[in-house]
Amino acid sequence: MSTLKNLTRDKLASLSLVVIATIVVVGLFAPFFAPHDPNQVDMKLRFAHSSWSYWLGNDHLGRCILSRLIYGIRPSVLWVLATMLVSVGVGAIVGFIAGYFRGKTDAFLMRVCDVMLSFPGYVMTLAVVGILGAGLENILIAFVAMKWAWFARVIRTSVLQYTEKDYVKFSKAIGISNRRIILRHIVPVTFSDIAVIASGSMCSMILQISGLSFLGLGIKAPNAEWGMMLNEAREVMFSRPELMLAPGLAIVIAVSAFNFLADGLQVALDPKRMKSGKQPQMTEVEKPAYEYARG
């Protein structure tokens, strides 16, 4: 509750949170918000302009652009969000084990992460897609394979900052189990770093899946996705630029909202920065995460 209260003091972060919540709700209940079937073809309405029935007009197959935009939230944001949570979960487990137990366990797990991180992200994504074939599911699998090692290394660095604290050593000395120490003393203090890098990583993942769909490697027709909608409107980008404006603007809004939310979380989860009133400075843990997430 204190984090949410601190977050509401930042107007831009609060607005971003509202935008993200709205996007998630609309995507989850797309059948209730979409005015038409997103895959219904009507060639009589081919490239029709906006009207009371079709607020954003129709595409090259006469399909409702607004309905496709709403249904496009699912692969463009919701599935990406689920994939990010899986990646963070796997990375957190590995990072906590490596950072807490250290020794040979830490060395082995970090060498595995080094191998995974030795491949550029886009190269690994294209390799997985090339092996498994194009499709949304394969891209999401590539995202998990690509991201978990980075989250593990960043979280492990954060955990190392607290494993040598006196209260952790005292807890070990009096016989408290490792599981309880991690859950009670390590997880709460590292949550801020995890939340910030996860929010920042969402931006790059949304852009990547939209870019791959734009290239024809993502979700397949007739399913709606923002990157695919950009690709479909490419041929009429000069005569009907509004067809590209809707999905392009949706991507910009979603990415900006997660970006500003990450900045707001950085301050809200660190009350000292909020009291000082200074521009927040990224920690050594957050710097490489931001460079990776926004690069």
BAFI-3210 file (N, C-alpha, C; in Angstrom, 3 decimals, decimal comma, padded with zeros to 6 digits):
// residues 295
n [1|2|3|4|5|6|7|8|9|10|11|12|13|14|15|16|17|18|19|20|21|22|23|24|25|26|27|28|29|30|31|32|33|34|35|36|37|38|39|40|41|42|43|44|45|46|47|48|49|50|51|52|53|54|55|56|57|58|59|60|61|62|63|64|65|66|67|68|69|70|71|72|73|74|75|76|77|78|79|80|81|82|83|84|85|86|87|88|89|90|91|92|93|94|95|96|97|98|99|100|101|102|103|104|105|106|107|108|109|110|111|112|113|114|115|116|117|118|119|120|121|122|123|124|125|126|127|128|129|130|131|132|133|134|135|136|137|138|139|140|141|142|143|144|145|146|147|148|149|150|151|152|153|154|155|156|157|158|159|160|161|162|163|164|165|166|167|168|169|170|171|172|173|174|175|176|177|178|179|180|181|182|183|184|185|186|187|188|189|190|191|192|193|194|195|196|197|198|199|200|201|202|203|204|205|206|207|208|209|210|211|212|213|214|215|216|217|218|219|220|221|222|223|224|225|226|227|228|229|230|231|232|233|234|235|236|237|238|239|240|241|242|243|244|245|246|247|248|249|250|251|252|253|254|255|256|257|258|259|260|261|262|263|264|265|266|267|268|269|270|271|272|273|274|275|276|277|278|279|280|281|282|283|284|285|286|287|288|289|290|291|292|293|294|295]
n.u [000,827|001,972|003,805|002,103|000,872|003,025|003,562|001,327|001,813|003,383|002,419|002,687|003,506|001,278|-000,706|000,326|000,061|-002,709|-003,301|-002,039|-003,477|-006,002|-005,539|-004,951|-007,368|-009,194|-008,074|-008,339|-011,107|-011,913|-014,004|-016,262|-015,741|-015,039|-016,584|-017,241|-016,795|-013,439|-012,317|-014,101|-014,817|-015,613|-015,904|-017,232|-016,848|-014,244|-011,386|-012,951|-013,970|-013,927|-016,820|-020,039|-020,570|-018,157|-015,616|-012,882|-012,653|-012,159|-010,146|-008,052|-009,508|-012,003|-012,396|-013,089|-011,180|-010,918|-011,893|-009,999|-007,784|-008,341|-008,491|-005,907|-004,460|-004,087|-002,043|-000,009|000,433|-000,682|000,114|002,830|003,313|002,717|004,738|006,985|006,650|007,020|009,691|010,938|010,268|011,655|014,265|014,493|014,412|016,766|018,614|018,331|019,108|021,771|022,923|022,541|023,467|025,935|029,388|030,170|027,707|026,827|028,859|028,470|025,807|026,058|027,870|026,292|024,432|026,169|026,768|024,242|023,872|025,824|024,969|023,584|020,446|018,451|019,515|019,362|016,585|015,758|017,044|015,698|013,130|013,718|014,312|012,031|010,006|007,963|005,739|003,583|003,757|006,293|007,954|007,484|008,527|011,187|011,659|011,530|013,706|015,690|015,593|015,596|018,143|019,393|017,790|018,340|021,081|021,115|019,394|020,771|023,052|021,844|020,947|023,367|024,160|022,864|023,189|025,347|024,695|024,253|021,871|021,054|023,152|022,843|020,345|020,940|022,676|021,073|019,645|017,529|015,725|017,028|015,196|013,221|014,691|015,349|012,790|011,761|013,667|015,358|013,916|011,979|013,664|014,940|012,968|012,364|014,368|013,814|011,200|011,593|013,405|011,878|009,622|010,865|011,881|009,611|009,040|010,948|010,295|007,664|008,116|009,811|008,237|006,252|007,793|008,796|006,402|005,633|007,486|006,529|007,033|005,727|002,596|000,057|-002,086|-005,673|-005,528|-005,402|-002,866|-000,744|001,717|001,416|-000,804|000,323|001,990|000,116|-001,089|000,871|001,062|-000,669|000,194|000,640|-001,620|-003,673|-002,894|-003,919|-004,519|-002,207|-001,658|-003,279|-002,522|000,206|000,212|-000,938|001,097|003,100|001,876|001,522|004,190|005,364|003,881|004,664|007,335|007,382|006,164|008,108|010,091|008,670|008,260|010,848|011,349|009,184|009,571|011,764|011,866|013,700|014,680|012,397|011,893|014,098|013,705|015,180|016,336|016,000|018,720|020,127|020,961|023,881|022,963|020,671|021,488|022,815|020,590|018,661|019,966|019,997|017,242|016,129|017,546]
n.v [-001,208|001,225|001,580|001,914|004,257|006,032|005,929|007,142|009,788|010,658|012,075|011,449|008,782|007,694|008,168|006,553|004,045|003,860|003,852|001,457|-000,401|-000,016|-000,866|-003,580|-004,520|-004,003|-005,661|-008,205|-008,479|-008,327|-009,257|-007,948|-005,259|-004,824|-003,666|-005,153|-008,298|-009,125|-010,496|-010,554|-010,399|-008,015|-007,040|-004,932|-002,850|-002,156|-000,353|001,649|004,814|006,327|005,932|006,072|003,442|002,188|003,278|003,753|003,196|000,880|-001,909|-003,301|-005,543|-004,963|-005,217|-004,381|-001,866|-000,842|-002,961|-004,931|-003,683|-003,693|-006,477|-007,011|-006,334|-008,537|-010,452|-008,538|-007,234|-008,587|-011,339|-010,926|-009,775|-011,966|-013,697|-012,243|-012,335|-015,065|-015,300|-013,609|-015,017|-017,500|-016,488|-015,211|-017,345|-018,754|-016,657|-016,018|-018,446|-018,679|-016,271|-016,435|-018,950|-019,228|-020,097|-023,247|-023,733|-021,179|-020,547|-022,479|-021,949|-019,299|-019,616|-020,957|-018,941|-017,097|-018,379|-018,326|-015,575|-014,871|-014,867|-012,581|-010,934|-010,650|-012,357|-014,866|-015,047|-015,096|-017,447|-019,393|-019,075|-019,806|-022,494|-023,646|-022,560|-019,903|-017,895|-016,871|-018,309|-019,510|-017,290|-016,272|-018,355|-018,053|-015,554|-016,156|-017,933|-016,163|-014,066|-014,965|-015,568|-013,095|-011,736|-013,428|-012,974|-010,213|-010,141|-011,837|-010,249|-008,214|-009,671|-010,432|-008,125|-008,121|-010,522|-010,567|-008,970|-008,009|-008,813|-010,937|-012,764|-013,155|-014,367|-016,782|-017,799|-018,323|-020,438|-020,240|-021,329|-021,566|-021,093|-019,569|-017,324|-016,266|-015,687|-013,937|-011,971|-011,410|-011,341|-009,135|-006,815|-006,861|-006,631|-004,159|-003,678|-005,829|-005,230|-002,811|-003,445|-005,345|-003,894|-002,078|-003,859|-004,759|-002,840|-003,175|-005,787|-005,594|-003,949|-005,628|-007,923|-006,742|-005,764|-008,158|-009,348|-007,484|-008,071|-010,447|-012,726|-013,258|-013,533|-015,229|-014,551|-014,970|-013,572|-010,782|-008,366|-005,775|-005,134|-006,655|-005,362|-002,931|-003,791|-004,710|-002,322|-001,049|-000,805|001,203|003,461|006,112|007,032|006,343|007,097|006,987|004,373|003,187|004,754|004,170|001,475|002,072|004,247|002,971|001,187|003,023|004,323|002,183|001,315|003,684|004,039|001,828|002,484|004,988|004,102|002,389|004,257|005,652|003,637|003,207|005,366|005,255|002,854|003,398|005,222|007,145|008,539|009,853|011,586|013,213|014,662|014,783|014,116|010,776|008,518|005,817|002,651|000,518|-001,952|-001,447|000,035|-001,565|-003,136|-001,334|-000,405|-002,720|-003,358|-001,173|-001,035]
n.w [000,000|000,749|-001,297|-003,511|-002,704|-002,701|-005,404|-006,530|-006,073|-008,076|-010,913|-013,642|-013,564|-012,292|-014,209|-016,225|-015,037|-014,915|-017,642|-018,448|-016,899|-018,028|-020,669|-020,207|-019,075|-021,175|-023,121|-021,922|-021,799|-024,450|-026,285|-025,270|-025,578|-028,232|-031,147|-033,408|-035,155|-035,318|-037,445|-039,491|-042,837|-045,278|-048,321|-049,465|-047,797|-048,082|-047,338|-046,236|-044,925|-041,621|-039,558|-037,836|-037,227|-037,673|-036,139|-036,577|-039,207|-041,989|-043,051|-045,726|-046,283|-045,510|-042,810|-039,373|-038,028|-035,425|-033,847|-034,450|-033,439|-030,711|-030,157|-030,808|-028,590|-027,004|-028,098|-028,395|-025,954|-023,602|-023,829|-024,056|-021,567|-019,896|-020,736|-019,939|-017,154|-016,696|-017,501|-015,632|-013,317|-013,642|-013,890|-011,391|-009,550|-010,241|-009,863|-007,107|-005,912|-006,840|-005,883|-003,130|-002,093|-003,315|-003,995|-005,569|-006,695|-007,448|-009,303|-011,326|-012,211|-013,090|-015,181|-016,994|-017,498|-018,674|-021,070|-022,309|-022,527|-024,259|-026,814|-029,112|-028,522|-030,602|-032,520|-031,270|-031,014|-033,716|-034,415|-032,887|-033,968|-036,570|-036,222|-034,947|-036,416|-037,824|-035,834|-033,122|-030,681|-030,821|-030,872|-028,317|-026,792|-027,527|-026,364|-023,615|-023,405|-024,050|-022,201|-019,483|-018,455|-018,332|-016,434|-014,278|-013,778|-013,133|-010,908|-009,193|-008,705|-007,248|-005,020|-003,847|-002,583|-000,186|001,173|002,840|004,909|008,375|009,649|008,119|008,488|011,230|011,300|010,048|011,962|014,204|013,358|011,512|008,677|005,321|003,284|004,550|005,263|002,762|001,703|003,608|004,233|002,029|-000,441|-000,121|-000,065|-002,488|-004,277|-005,419|-007,342|-009,066|-009,920|-011,285|-013,421|-014,720|-015,586|-017,293|-019,178|-020,462|-022,380|-024,471|-025,237|-026,209|-028,421|-029,874|-030,475|-031,992|-034,085|-035,196|-036,001|-037,867|-039,809|-040,653|-039,176|-036,887|-035,278|-037,103|-039,942|-039,851|-037,457|-035,217|-034,676|-033,529|-034,846|-037,181|-038,262|-038,943|-040,998|-042,849|-043,584|-044,919|-047,717|-048,407|-047,193|-047,866|-049,221|-047,456|-044,659|-042,091|-041,485|-040,665|-038,556|-036,318|-035,175|-034,863|-033,084|-030,896|-030,149|-029,423|-027,236|-025,399|-024,978|-024,010|-021,659|-020,045|-019,872|-018,487|-016,165|-015,145|-014,478|-012,505|-010,592|-009,764|-008,121|-006,305|-004,949|-003,506|-000,941|000,030|-002,139|-002,945|-000,818|-000,911|-003,179|-005,471|-008,819|-009,677|-009,434|-011,165|-009,781|-009,551|-010,174|-011,624|-013,853|-015,999|-016,565|-017,506|-019,792|-021,309|-021,482|-022,799|-025,063]
ca.u [000,000|002,851|004,363|001,054|000,675|004,152|003,443|000,263|002,321|003,955|001,258|002,972|003,492|-000,108|-001,385|000,827|-000,550|-004,111|-003,295|-001,709|-004,626|-007,069|-005,155|-005,078|-008,792|-009,796|-007,581|-008,930|-012,538|-012,021|-015,311|-017,264|-015,412|-014,950|-017,928|-017,476|-015,884|-012,212|-011,940|-015,201|-014,438|-016,700|-015,209|-017,972|-016,336|-012,795|-010,806|-014,002|-013,566|-014,560|-018,256|-020,571|-020,477|-016,735|-015,005|-011,559|-012,698|-011,980|-008,868|-008,100|-010,484|-013,264|-012,515|-013,137|-009,847|-011,013|-012,021|-008,713|-006,873|-008,661|-008,055|-004,455|-003,855|-003,761|-000,680|000,972|000,692|-000,997|000,994|004,176|003,356|002,803|006,077|007,919|006,510|007,681|011,134|011,354|010,163|012,788|015,482|014,532|014,780|018,193|019,375|018,335|019,922|023,179|023,393|022,458|024,293|027,255|030,221|030,114|026,374|026,856|029,757|027,852|024,643|026,494|028,477|025,163|023,917|027,138|026,585|023,005|024,005|026,850|024,287|022,727|019,034|017,729|020,055|018,777|015,166|015,652|017,475|014,599|012,065|014,157|014,254|010,665|009,063|007,358|004,521|003,622|004,202|007,734|008,604|007,398|009,524|012,493|011,776|011,861|015,074|016,603|015,517|015,728|019,534|019,692|017,145|019,052|022,341|020,833|018,827|021,866|023,848|021,079|020,924|024,694|024,288|022,183|023,501|026,380|024,193|024,299|020,622|021,016|024,090|022,248|019,270|021,577|023,294|020,077|019,046|016,384|015,932|017,413|013,986|012,554|015,546|015,210|011,453|011,439|014,676|016,020|012,946|011,416|014,613|015,341|011,768|012,392|015,193|013,104|010,062|012,066|013,951|010,791|008,828|011,654|012,032|008,360|009,096|011,680|009,603|006,531|008,664|010,370|007,191|005,601|008,707|008,829|005,116|005,683|008,302|005,857|007,525|004,950|001,265|-000,379|-003,431|-006,289|-005,494|-004,994|-001,701|-000,423|002,770|000,846|-001,669|001,214|002,443|-001,007|-001,396|002,072|000,891|-001,464|000,645|000,591|-003,001|-004,502|-001,947|-004,589|-004,549|-000,989|-001,606|-003,932|-001,651|001,458|-000,049|-001,164|002,412|003,776|001,227|001,822|005,618|005,604|003,276|005,556|008,580|007,170|005,884|009,398|010,714|007,926|008,530|012,194|011,260|008,191|010,101|012,893|011,357|014,751|014,741|011,211|012,026|015,156|013,200|016,146|016,125|016,523|019,889|020,065|021,996|024,732|022,156|019,664|022,075|022,875|019,247|018,014|020,626|019,552|015,805|015,769|018,377]
ca.v [000,000|002,393|001,739|002,485|005,627|006,803|005,973|008,093|011,153|010,969|012,149|010,751|007,349|007,332|008,116|005,362|002,882|003,832|003,454|000,024|-001,138|000,062|-001,742|-004,971|-004,833|-004,048|-006,857|-009,402|-008,533|-007,818|-009,485|-007,006|-003,906|-004,758|-003,498|-006,110|-009,437|-008,585|-011,267|-010,548|-009,768|-007,410|-006,296|-003,713|-001,811|-002,095|000,977|002,620|005,820|006,190|006,211|005,767|001,991|001,816|004,530|003,927|002,780|-000,531|-002,180|-003,727|-006,624|-004,493|-005,568|-003,234|-001,584|-000,695|-004,292|-005,599|-003,005|-004,177|-007,868|-007,024|-006,147|-009,840|-010,884|-007,449|-006,810|-009,571|-012,495|-010,449|-009,620|-013,305|-014,205|-011,531|-012,858|-016,380|-015,058|-013,077|-016,101|-018,419|-015,753|-014,948|-018,592|-018,987|-015,575|-016,155|-019,612|-018,371|-015,191|-016,766|-020,101|-018,908|-021,283|-023,986|-023,540|-019,875|-020,615|-023,277|-021,249|-018,104|-020,026|-021,232|-017,629|-016,496|-019,011|-017,819|-014,147|-014,664|-014,706|-011,380|-011,262|-010,836|-013,529|-016,046|-015,080|-015,553|-018,843|-020,212|-019,022|-020,583|-023,927|-024,050|-022,015|-018,620|-017,986|-016,167|-019,197|-019,715|-016,043|-016,189|-019,311|-017,409|-014,496|-016,765|-018,443|-015,042|-013,104|-015,473|-015,505|-011,710|-011,488|-014,189|-012,302|-008,940|-010,431|-012,379|-009,108|-007,543|-010,531|-010,410|-006,922|-008,284|-011,792|-010,335|-008,069|-008,601|-009,476|-012,224|-013,637|-013,487|-015,324|-018,079|-018,264|-018,830|-021,648|-020,036|-022,038|-020,734|-020,714|-018,482|-016,139|-015,704|-015,129|-012,889|-010,912|-011,096|-010,994|-007,774|-005,730|-006,926|-006,506|-002,902|-003,882|-006,748|-004,517|-001,783|-004,041|-006,034|-002,874|-001,575|-004,910|-004,865|-001,925|-003,800|-006,995|-005,166|-003,488|-006,764|-008,783|-005,967|-005,728|-009,477|-009,529|-006,618|-008,770|-011,674|-013,857|-013,373|-014,131|-015,448|-014,104|-013,631|-013,023|-009,379|-007,978|-004,409|-005,136|-007,164|-004,315|-001,982|-004,408|-004,759|-000,964|-000,477|-000,521|002,418|004,365|007,498|007,384|006,176|007,004|006,725|002,940|002,885|005,609|003,538|000,520|002,719|005,026|002,019|000,712|004,136|004,551|001,064|001,342|004,869|003,811|000,950|003,218|005,953|003,348|001,925|005,407|005,934|002,572|003,389|006,327|004,827|001,747|003,907|006,451|008,131|009,383|010,694|012,633|014,135|015,502|014,830|013,199|009,482|007,981|004,368|001,921|-000,305|-003,086|-000,996|000,603|-002,523|-003,618|-000,333|-000,395|-003,893|-003,326|-000,111|-001,137]
ca.w [000,000|000,787|-002,643|-004,345|-002,265|-003,225|-006,863|-006,897|-005,979|-009,393|-011,811|-014,892|-013,260|-012,015|-015,502|-016,926|-014,399|-015,355|-019,058|-018,508|-016,369|-019,034|-021,778|-019,760|-018,924|-022,510|-023,789|-021,311|-022,125|-025,820|-026,918|-024,771|-026,008|-029,697|-031,730|-034,495|-035,250|-035,927|-038,638|-040,452|-044,101|-046,054|-049,377|-049,775|-046,907|-048,296|-047,151|-045,910|-043,940|-040,312|-039,493|-036,508|-037,026|-037,692|-035,695|-037,170|-040,598|-042,333|-043,715|-047,123|-046,407|-044,961|-041,390|-038,458|-037,500|-033,976|-033,262|-034,583|-032,524|-029,366|-030,061|-030,927|-027,271|-026,413|-028,419|-028,335|-024,579|-022,574|-023,945|-023,748|-020,119|-019,325|-021,030|-019,088|-015,791|-016,673|-017,571|-014,333|-012,345|-013,813|-013,555|-009,947|-008,864|-010,479|-009,254|-005,646|-005,549|-007,089|-005,025|-001,709|-001,732|-003,838|-004,162|-006,827|-007,280|-008,103|-010,458|-012,380|-012,755|-013,813|-016,460|-017,884|-017,911|-019,599|-022,378|-022,889|-022,817|-025,279|-028,097|-029,180|-028,334|-031,862|-033,201|-030,643|-031,372|-035,102|-034,468|-032,375|-034,959|-037,711|-035,896|-034,616|-037,376|-037,466|-035,042|-031,848|-029,613|-030,925|-030,471|-026,864|-026,283|-027,722|-025,368|-022,321|-023,503|-024,198|-021,102|-018,122|-018,010|-017,963|-015,147|-013,248|-013,442|-012,470|-009,588|-008,386|-008,263|-006,202|-003,833|-003,236|-001,755|001,098|001,842|003,848|005,952|009,723|010,031|007,423|009,197|012,521|011,032|009,823|013,206|015,149|012,815|010,619|007,421|004,179|002,550|005,272|005,175|001,418|001,527|004,584|004,330|000,767|-001,482|000,004|-000,352|-003,899|-005,120|-006,165|-008,538|-009,960|-010,504|-012,217|-014,645|-015,422|-016,272|-018,410|-020,192|-021,217|-023,526|-025,571|-025,681|-027,037|-029,692|-030,605|-031,037|-033,050|-035,216|-035,833|-036,688|-039,039|-040,808|-041,042|-038,399|-035,670|-035,335|-038,469|-040,321|-039,796|-036,105|-035,172|-033,875|-033,923|-035,858|-038,426|-038,806|-039,608|-042,239|-043,787|-044,049|-045,514|-049,142|-048,598|-046,137|-048,336|-049,570|-046,263|-043,535|-040,809|-041,232|-039,917|-037,375|-035,167|-034,495|-034,482|-031,873|-029,812|-029,713|-028,749|-025,941|-024,508|-024,630|-023,170|-020,349|-019,280|-019,656|-017,410|-014,949|-014,617|-013,820|-011,281|-009,620|-009,247|-007,022|-005,313|-004,158|-002,733|-000,319|000,241|-003,328|-002,988|000,184|-001,305|-004,246|-006,549|-009,928|-009,272|-010,106|-011,209|-009,069|-010,401|-010,619|-012,570|-015,065|-017,128|-016,891|-018,333|-021,090|-022,051|-021,714|-023,739|-026,261]
c.u [000,861|003,468|003,347|000,804|001,784|004,050|002,403|000,721|002,969|002,820|001,480|002,949|002,071|-000,908|-000,959|000,204|-002,010|-004,193|-003,030|-002,867|-005,780|-006,778|-005,358|-006,547|-009,466|-009,343|-008,197|-010,385|-012,794|-013,377|-016,388|-017,008|-015,370|-016,335|-018,261|-016,522|-014,605|-011,799|-013,027|-014,825|-015,684|-016,062|-015,952|-017,451|-014,816|-012,317|-011,863|-013,498|-014,344|-016,023|-018,724|-020,486|-019,039|-015,919|-013,658|-011,507|-012,459|-010,684|-009,080|-009,059|-011,843|-013,458|-012,436|-011,768|-009,880|-011,097|-010,700|-007,677|-007,089|-008,198|-006,530|-003,738|-003,377|-002,366|000,372|001,341|000,483|-000,088|002,448|004,345|003,484|004,182|007,128|007,863|007,170|009,199|011,672|011,307|011,328|014,092|015,617|014,956|016,277|019,036|019,438|019,196|021,407|023,704|023,408|023,433|025,734|028,075|030,101|028,760|026,310|027,697|029,111|026,695|025,049|027,182|027,385|024,579|024,862|026,997|025,343|023,145|025,058|026,239|023,464|021,255|018,295|018,210|019,452|017,296|014,977|016,075|016,368|013,452|012,437|014,067|012,810|009,640|008,472|006,063|004,690|004,183|005,711|008,517|008,598|008,377|010,922|012,711|012,175|013,306|016,092|016,685|015,876|017,154|019,912|019,060|017,888|020,326|022,094|020,302|019,890|022,765|023,153|021,079|022,260|024,882|023,743|022,550|024,561|025,936|024,153|023,024|020,468|021,952|023,524|021,140|019,832|022,109|022,279|019,273|017,812|016,693|016,263|016,196|013,299|013,374|015,378|013,865|011,191|012,407|015,274|015,029|012,403|012,375|015,077|014,156|011,803|013,205|014,476|011,966|010,509|012,567|012,872|009,939|009,575|011,791|010,770|008,399|009,769|010,950|008,401|007,027|009,188|009,279|006,422|006,480|008,771|007,519|005,054|006,466|007,669|006,298|006,699|003,631|000,782|-001,805|-004,408|-006,258|-004,913|-003,790|-001,220|000,664|002,270|-000,054|-000,836|001,675|001,335|-001,340|-000,223|001,864|000,112|-001,060|000,600|-000,831|-003,934|-003,606|-002,608|-004,657|-003,302|-000,921|-002,164|-003,032|-000,324|001,312|-000,274|000,161|003,137|003,198|001,586|003,272|005,927|005,047|004,166|006,878|008,450|006,849|007,169|010,121|010,011|008,172|009,902|012,204|010,336|008,708|011,336|012,487|012,424|014,864|013,562|011,330|013,061|014,704|014,136|015,767|016,734|017,713|019,833|021,233|022,816|023,981|021,220|020,254|022,163|021,522|018,532|018,635|020,157|018,082|015,426|016,585|017,805]
c.v [001,257|002,651|002,382|003,938|006,529|006,970|006,993|009,546|011,608|010,921|011,364|009,234|006,865|007,216|006,873|004,094|002,739|003,356|001,963|-000,818|-001,155|-000,871|-003,201|-005,381|-004,951|-005,292|-008,133|-009,582|-007,965|-008,085|-008,506|-005,584|-003,765|-004,657|-004,529|-007,291|-008,973|-009,296|-011,302|-009,733|-009,258|-006,508|-005,036|-002,540|-001,660|-000,642|002,047|003,586|005,616|006,606|005,886|004,267|001,519|003,076|004,799|003,473|001,287|-000,708|-002,691|-004,889|-006,235|-004,832|-004,314|-003,027|-001,471|-002,058|-005,049|-004,981|-003,507|-005,619|-007,985|-006,793|-007,482|-010,320|-009,802|-007,062|-007,951|-010,793|-012,123|-010,288|-010,976|-013,907|-013,540|-012,054|-014,231|-016,199|-014,543|-014,167|-017,064|-017,731|-015,487|-016,195|-018,856|-017,927|-015,671|-017,332|-019,299|-017,318|-015,536|-017,883|-019,955|-020,186|-021,914|-023,831|-022,235|-019,923|-021,367|-022,522|-020,015|-018,457|-020,362|-019,911|-016,957|-017,073|-018,458|-016,361|-013,862|-014,476|-013,417|-011,774|-011,538|-012,069|-014,805|-016,166|-015,614|-017,015|-019,774|-020,241|-019,844|-022,080|-024,396|-023,570|-020,703|-018,843|-017,318|-017,044|-019,367|-018,455|-015,904|-017,166|-018,713|-016,301|-015,064|-017,254|-017,313|-014,192|-013,681|-015,337|-014,087|-011,362|-012,203|-013,475|-010,993|-009,176|-010,998|-011,265|-008,355|-008,343|-010,482|-009,205|-007,131|-009,581|-011,633|-009,358|-008,799|-009,347|-010,815|-013,217|-014,076|-014,520|-016,716|-018,662|-018,858|-019,991|-021,459|-020,671|-021,068|-020,238|-019,535|-017,200|-015,459|-015,009|-013,923|-011,710|-010,501|-010,619|-009,566|-006,669|-005,745|-006,727|-005,237|-003,042|-004,768|-006,031|-003,516|-002,410|-004,791|-005,035|-002,319|-002,586|-005,074|-003,992|-002,597|-005,020|-006,651|-004,717|-004,655|-007,622|-008,048|-005,914|-007,057|-009,770|-008,662|-007,280|-010,081|-012,902|-014,114|-014,087|-014,197|-014,934|-015,271|-012,995|-011,607|-009,201|-006,641|-004,342|-005,629|-006,116|-003,236|-002,520|-004,422|-003,384|-000,318|-000,051|000,766|003,488|005,833|007,939|007,294|006,037|006,691|005,242|002,482|003,662|004,902|002,509|001,130|003,518|004,113|001,492|001,794|004,350|003,442|001,094|002,524|004,665|002,917|001,650|004,187|005,248|002,836|003,052|005,731|004,899|002,734|004,337|005,817|003,716|002,138|005,242|007,526|009,082|010,330|011,844|013,664|015,108|015,633|013,864|011,861|009,061|006,465|003,756|001,115|-001,527|-002,668|-000,499|-000,403|-003,042|-002,633|-000,286|-001,561|-003,793|-002,292|-000,145|-002,072]
c.w [000,000|-000,573|-003,580|-003,984|-002,776|-004,733|-007,305|-006,782|-007,281|-010,412|-013,093|-014,686|-012,980|-013,301|-016,289|-016,357|-014,824|-016,807|-019,192|-018,008|-017,363|-020,202|-021,413|-019,670|-020,288|-023,260|-023,238|-021,705|-023,522|-026,463|-026,475|-025,279|-027,527|-030,306|-032,805|-034,370|-035,951|-037,205|-039,702|-041,685|-044,823|-047,108|-049,799|-048,948|-047,027|-048,255|-046,892|-044,840|-042,639|-040,371|-038,087|-036,211|-036,935|-037,391|-036,352|-038,618|-040,762|-043,115|-045,144|-047,363|-045,831|-043,499|-040,527|-037,813|-035,982|-033,297|-033,331|-033,656|-031,093|-029,183|-030,171|-029,616|-026,708|-026,806|-028,209|-026,913|-023,581|-022,636|-023,681|-022,242|-019,431|-019,548|-020,153|-017,657|-015,661|-016,673|-016,246|-013,267|-012,421|-013,422|-012,066|-009,173|-009,007|-009,776|-007,744|-005,199|-005,705|-006,121|-003,557|-001,313|-002,216|-004,069|-005,538|-007,508|-008,053|-009,371|-011,623|-013,036|-013,555|-015,124|-017,471|-018,398|-018,898|-020,998|-023,065|-023,312|-023,878|-026,665|-028,071|-029,157|-029,624|-032,614|-032,614|-030,994|-032,782|-035,237|-033,998|-033,381|-036,190|-037,468|-035,709|-035,628|-036,883|-036,698|-033,697|-030,744|-029,636|-030,553|-028,953|-026,205|-026,402|-026,699|-024,008|-022,325|-023,526|-022,931|-019,736|-017,595|-017,595|-016,619|-014,021|-012,823|-012,692|-011,057|-008,665|-007,854|-007,134|-004,907|-003,103|-002,317|-000,344|001,833|002,935|004,940|007,300|010,067|009,318|008,110|010,546|012,354|010,780|011,122|014,174|014,571|011,956|009,275|006,295|003,413|003,224|005,213|003,820|001,263|002,418|004,539|002,983|-000,293|-001,318|-000,419|-001,806|-004,844|-005,960|-007,448|-009,553|-010,666|-011,553|-013,511|-015,427|-016,195|-017,479|-019,528|-021,030|-022,470|-024,711|-026,099|-026,554|-028,408|-030,525|-031,240|-032,129|-034,294|-035,951|-036,567|-037,939|-040,178|-041,260|-040,281|-037,152|-035,876|-036,788|-038,686|-040,161|-038,408|-036,115|-034,254|-034,406|-034,998|-037,204|-039,077|-039,499|-040,961|-043,290|-044,363|-044,771|-046,967|-049,399|-047,588|-046,571|-048,674|-048,376|-045,027|-042,196|-040,483|-040,471|-038,610|-036,141|-034,484|-034,059|-033,198|-030,675|-029,263|-028,925|-027,349|-024,960|-024,050|-023,710|-021,771|-019,489|-018,967|-018,491|-016,087|-014,325|-013,897|-012,504|-010,205|-008,987|-008,049|-005,919|-004,420|-003,367|-002,113|-000,119|-000,936|-003,392|-001,998|-000,224|-002,383|-005,423|-007,646|-009,572|-010,115|-010,041|-010,454|-010,062|-010,915|-011,736|-013,884|-016,209|-017,528|-017,798|-019,722|-021,953|-022,436|-022,775|-025,020|-027,258]
res [m|s|t|l|k|n|l|t|r|d|k|l|a|s|l|s|l|v|v|i|a|t|i|v|v|v|g|l|f|a|p|f|f|a|p|h|d|p|n|q|v|d|m|k|l|r|f|a|h|s|s|w|s|y|w|l|g|n|d|h|l|g|r|c|i|l|s|r|l|i|y|g|i|r|p|s|v|l|w|v|l|a|t|m|l|v|s|v|g|v|g|a|i|v|g|f|i|a|g|y|f|r|g|k|t|d|a|f|l|m|r|v|c|d|v|m|l|s|f|p|g|y|v|m|t|l|a|v|v|g|i|l|g|a|g|l|e|n|i|l|i|a|f|v|a|m|k|w|a|w|f|a|r|v|i|r|t|s|v|l|q|y|t|e|k|d|y|v|k|f|s|k|a|i|g|i|s|n|r|r|i|i|l|r|h|i|v|p|v|t|f|s|d|i|a|v|i|a|s|g|s|m|c|s|m|i|l|q|i|s|g|l|s|f|l|g|l|g|i|k|a|p|n|a|e|w|g|m|m|l|n|e|a|r|e|v|m|f|s|r|p|e|l|m|l|a|p|g|l|a|i|v|i|a|v|s|a|f|n|f|l|a|d|g|l|q|v|a|l|d|p|k|r|m|k|s|g|k|q|p|q|m|t|e|v|e|k|p|a|y|e|y|a|r|g]
***
